[in-house]
């Protein structure tokens, strides 16, 4: 469904991922960013209003052309310079040890090889650099996970590859990062089927 994927879904995400709860999560995950930051899965730029003054540059990767177009007003109003730098989180077009932080919000659920994306994040991070993430994934409750597994195929088709049942902390660890802080919770007002939100910071192991 190329038309749905390219023309409809980015618009839906622009609305559905800009809620009171997601804005709170974005503000928290962005608050400690500083220096040269890489963002995997830029989407429509919903993180831009939450960039702190400690960020000197933001280089972003986003495969959806429409998403970048929808982000133009946010880019123009952004408190930091924004560089659209790539399309694929599996292969970041940046040198080794070139970023102070990597930001990833609601992206590891969809990117085909999430571990490869985390490994790329680790590669571009400078020593002491940090990986900041907010993701939804596998629920802690067995009954909910059972339904997530049953409905995951439908979710992938409707949400253009998004998975309900990925173990986000395990994927971050498999990519070579050590989680320094992790909060896991059900998002208020969201069905448990969408799983637990994992919000945290990791660094190179």
Secondary structure, 3 states (H helix, E strand, C coil): CHHHHHHHHHHHHHHHCCCHHHHHHHHHHHCCCCEEEEEECCCCCCCHHHCCCCEEEEEEECCCHHHHHHCHHHHHHCCCEEEEEECCCCCCCCCCCCEEEEEEECCCCCCCCHHHHHHHHHHHEEEEEEEEEEEEECCCCHHHHHHHHHHHHHHHHHCCCCCCCCCHHHHHHHCCEEEEEEEEECCCCCCHHHCEEEEEEEEEC
